[in-house]
């Protein structure tokens, strides 16, 4: 089942994601923390087999893990670039000091 709705939520450290299978499989994404504001819930049809339900959950998990890995790689790249820039600036300062402060 699909719908024509699109919602955008900006996530910060208050995010809460929970899942339950008590009545039917549901994944809750609460951008402002547990029960503190708008949320999105993804329900998996209880008429599907347990294997099919798990496959759908795995699809979510793979996408989130891939997204997180990409974000980590970007953070590592930015940190590396910042570290290299700081090292280059330190080397420039060292060379200036060797030359008596001349530019």
C-alpha positions in Angstrom: 0.0 0.0 0.0 1.2 3.5 -0.7 -0.1 6.9 -0.2 0.4 10.3 -1.8 1.6 12.0 1.4 5.0 13.4 2.0 6.2 14.7 5.3 9.5 16.2 6.3 10.8 16.1 9.8 14.2 17.5 10.8 15.9 15.2 13.3 18.1 16.2 16.2 19.3 14.4 19.4 15.7 14.1 20.8 14.8 11.4 18.2 13.2 8.2 19.4 12.6 5.2 17.3 10.7 2.2 18.7 9.1 -0.9 17.3 6.5 -3.3 18.6 4.9 -6.5 17.5 2.4 -6.7 20.4 -0.7 -6.4 18.2 0.7 -5.9 14.8 4.2 -5.0 13.6 4.7 -1.2 13.9 7.7 1.0 13.7 7.4 4.5 15.4 9.6 7.4 14.5 9.2 10.3 16.9 11.4 13.2 15.8 10.9 15.2 19.1 11.3 12.3 21.4 9.0 9.7 22.8 5.4 11.0 22.9 6.4 14.7 22.6 5.1 15.7 19.3 4.4 14.6 15.8 5.4 11.1 14.8 5.3 8.7 11.9 4.3 5.1 12.3 4.9 2.3 9.8 2.5 -0.6 10.1 3.2 -3.9 8.5 0.2 -5.8 7.4 -0.5 -8.5 9.9 -1.9 -10.8 7.2 1.6 -11.2 5.8 3.7 -14.2 7.0 6.2 -13.7 9.8 8.9 -14.1 7.2 7.5 -11.4 4.9 7.1 -9.1 7.9 10.8 -9.7 8.8 11.8 -9.0 5.2 10.1 -5.6 5.3 11.8 -4.8 8.6 15.1 -5.9 7.1 14.6 -3.5 4.2 14.2 -0.6 6.7 17.3 -1.8 8.6 19.5 -2.0 5.5 18.5 1.4 4.4 19.2 3.0 7.8 22.5 1.2 8.2 23.6 2.3 4.7 22.6 5.9 5.5 24.4 5.9 8.8 27.6 4.5 7.1 27.5 7.2 4.5 27.1 9.9 7.3 30.0 8.4 9.2 32.2 8.4 6.1 31.3 12.0 5.5 32.1 12.9 9.1 35.5 11.0 8.9 36.3 12.9 5.6 35.5 16.2 7.1 37.5 15.5 10.2 40.5 14.4 8.1 40.2 17.5 6.0 40.1 19.7 9.1 43.1 17.8 10.6 45.1 18.2 7.4 44.3 21.9 7.3 45.3 22.4 10.9 48.6 20.5 10.3 49.3 22.6 7.2 48.7 25.8 9.2 50.9 24.6 12.0 53.7 23.9 9.4 53.3 27.4 7.9 53.6 28.9 11.4 56.7 26.8 12.1 58.4 27.9 8.8 57.5 31.5 9.6 59.1 31.2 13.0 62.2 29.7 11.5 62.5 32.6 9.1 62.1 35.1 12.0 58.4 35.8 11.4 58.8 36.9 7.7 55.7 36.2 5.6 
